[in-house]
Amino acid sequence: MKTSFFLLLAIGVCLAFASCAPPERINEELLRSEIEAFLEEVAEHFNSEDLDAIVSLFAPDALDFGDGQHIVADQDSLKAVFAKHFEEASELNWKPEIVQVYFPSSSTAIMALEWTYSFVQDGKTIESPGLATLYVVKGDAGWKIQHRHYSFPPQTE
């Protein structure tokens, strides 16, 4: 009787938390190719300074922050951040490279990126490597950036 009670309790807990469900089958090779294509799209829109297109690749409630420069949690503010940068810089050349990617499910990815970035500002070409983490989600409209954090290395004289 006691054993039956604990068995039923264990089954109930498993069902309640769905921890007994078989794990989702994830085709990491396919997802990685989708993510790489998505990053190429992000780079293309950013480098061409296509404000509406780059903002459309972020989820409506995305959180974006980096290097203490801004914390953005809505698309109007995100658009303003990109618009300011596009106004101040030209000849953008951002090239991301995936260092690590993890797929918690077939519709989410967490990435660590390194990038090279160059642009012209006030007539001077500026080059800088950088790092980022991205959390992206896949919905009916494709992949969207839900969270982005980036940083640049310390400037040396």
C-alpha positions as CSV (number, residue, x, y, z in Angstrom):
1,M,0.0,0.0,0.0
2,K,2.8,2.4,1.0
3,T,4.7,1.5,-2.2
4,S,1.7,2.1,-4.4
5,F,1.1,5.5,-2.8
6,F,4.7,6.6,-3.5
7,L,4.6,5.2,-7.0
8,L,1.4,7.2,-7.7
9,L,2.9,10.3,-6.1
10,A,6.0,10.0,-8.3
11,I,3.9,9.5,-11.5
12,G,1.8,12.5,-10.5
13,V,4.8,14.7,-10.0
14,C,6.3,13.6,-13.3
15,L,3.1,14.4,-15.2
16,A,2.7,17.7,-13.4
17,F,6.1,18.9,-14.4
18,A,6.2,17.0,-17.8
19,S,9.7,15.8,-16.8
20,C,8.7,12.3,-17.9
21,A,7.9,13.4,-21.4
22,P,10.4,12.3,-24.0
23,P,12.9,15.0,-24.9
24,E,12.3,17.0,-28.1
25,R,14.3,15.8,-31.0
26,I,16.5,18.6,-32.2
27,N,18.2,18.7,-35.5
28,E,21.2,20.8,-34.5
29,E,22.8,20.8,-37.9
30,L,19.6,22.2,-39.5
31,L,19.1,24.8,-36.7
32,R,22.7,25.9,-36.9
33,S,22.3,26.5,-40.6
34,E,19.2,28.5,-39.9
35,I,20.9,30.6,-37.3
36,E,23.9,31.2,-39.5
37,A,21.6,32.4,-42.3
38,F,19.8,34.6,-39.7
39,L,23.1,36.2,-38.6
40,E,23.9,36.9,-42.3
41,E,20.6,38.7,-42.6
42,V,21.3,40.7,-39.5
43,A,24.7,41.7,-40.8
44,E,23.4,42.5,-44.2
45,H,20.7,44.8,-42.8
46,F,23.0,46.4,-40.3
47,N,25.8,47.0,-42.8
48,S,23.4,48.5,-45.3
49,E,22.0,50.8,-42.5
50,D,18.4,49.5,-43.2
51,L,16.8,50.8,-40.0
52,D,13.4,49.2,-40.4
53,A,14.8,45.8,-41.5
54,I,17.3,45.6,-38.6
55,V,14.7,46.5,-36.0
56,S,12.3,44.0,-37.5
57,L,14.7,41.2,-36.6
58,F,14.2,41.9,-32.9
59,A,11.2,40.6,-31.0
60,P,8.8,43.4,-30.0
61,D,9.7,43.0,-26.3
62,A,13.4,42.4,-26.9
63,L,16.0,43.5,-24.3
64,D,19.1,45.0,-25.8
65,F,22.1,46.4,-23.9
66,G,25.8,46.8,-24.2
67,D,28.8,48.5,-22.7
68,G,26.8,50.6,-20.4
69,Q,25.7,52.7,-23.4
70,H,22.0,51.9,-23.3
71,I,19.4,49.5,-22.0
72,V,16.5,49.1,-24.4
73,A,13.3,47.2,-23.9
74,D,11.0,48.5,-26.7
75,Q,11.3,48.8,-30.5
76,D,11.0,52.6,-30.6
77,S,14.0,53.0,-28.3
78,L,15.9,50.3,-30.2
79,K,15.2,52.1,-33.5
80,A,16.5,55.3,-31.9
81,V,19.8,53.6,-30.9
82,F,20.4,52.2,-34.4
83,A,19.3,55.5,-36.0
84,K,21.8,57.5,-33.9
85,H,24.6,55.1,-34.8
86,F,23.7,55.1,-38.5
87,E,23.7,58.9,-38.5
88,E,27.2,59.1,-36.8
89,A,28.9,56.3,-38.8
90,S,29.2,55.1,-42.4
91,E,30.7,52.3,-44.4
92,L,29.6,49.8,-41.7
93,N,31.2,46.3,-41.9
94,W,30.1,44.0,-39.1
95,K,31.1,40.4,-39.4
96,P,29.8,38.0,-36.7
97,E,31.2,34.6,-36.0
98,I,29.5,32.0,-33.8
99,V,31.8,30.8,-31.1
100,Q,29.2,28.6,-29.3
101,V,25.5,27.9,-29.8
102,Y,23.2,25.9,-27.6
103,F,19.6,24.9,-28.6
104,P,17.4,24.4,-25.6
105,S,14.6,23.6,-28.0
106,S,14.0,23.7,-31.8
107,S,12.7,27.2,-31.4
108,T,15.3,28.8,-29.2
109,A,19.0,29.3,-29.4
110,I,21.6,30.9,-27.1
111,M,24.8,32.1,-28.8
112,A,28.1,33.5,-28.0
113,L,29.6,35.6,-30.8
114,E,32.8,37.2,-31.6
115,W,32.9,39.8,-34.4
116,T,35.0,42.2,-36.3
117,Y,33.6,45.6,-36.9
118,S,34.8,48.6,-38.8
119,F,33.1,51.9,-39.7
120,V,34.0,55.4,-40.7
121,Q,33.3,58.2,-38.2
122,D,34.3,61.8,-38.6
123,G,36.5,60.8,-41.6
124,K,38.4,58.2,-39.6
125,T,38.2,54.4,-40.0
126,I,37.6,52.7,-36.7
127,E,38.1,49.0,-36.3
128,S,37.2,47.0,-33.2
129,P,36.5,43.4,-32.3
130,G,33.6,42.7,-30.0
131,L,31.7,40.0,-28.1
132,A,28.0,39.3,-27.8
133,T,25.5,36.9,-26.4
134,L,22.2,36.5,-28.2
135,Y,19.0,34.7,-27.2
136,V,16.9,34.2,-30.3
137,V,13.4,32.6,-30.6
138,K,11.7,31.2,-33.7
139,G,8.1,31.9,-34.3
140,D,5.7,32.2,-37.2
141,A,7.7,35.2,-38.6
142,G,11.1,33.3,-38.3
143,W,14.0,33.9,-35.9
144,K,13.9,37.1,-33.8
145,I,16.4,38.4,-31.3
146,Q,14.8,38.3,-27.9
147,H,17.9,39.4,-25.9
148,R,21.2,40.9,-26.9
149,H,24.2,41.9,-24.8
150,Y,27.4,43.1,-26.4
151,S,30.7,44.6,-25.4
152,F,33.8,46.0,-26.9
153,P,37.3,45.3,-25.5
154,P,38.9,48.1,-23.4
155,Q,40.4,50.9,-25.5
156,T,44.2,51.1,-25.3
157,E,46.2,54.2,-26.2
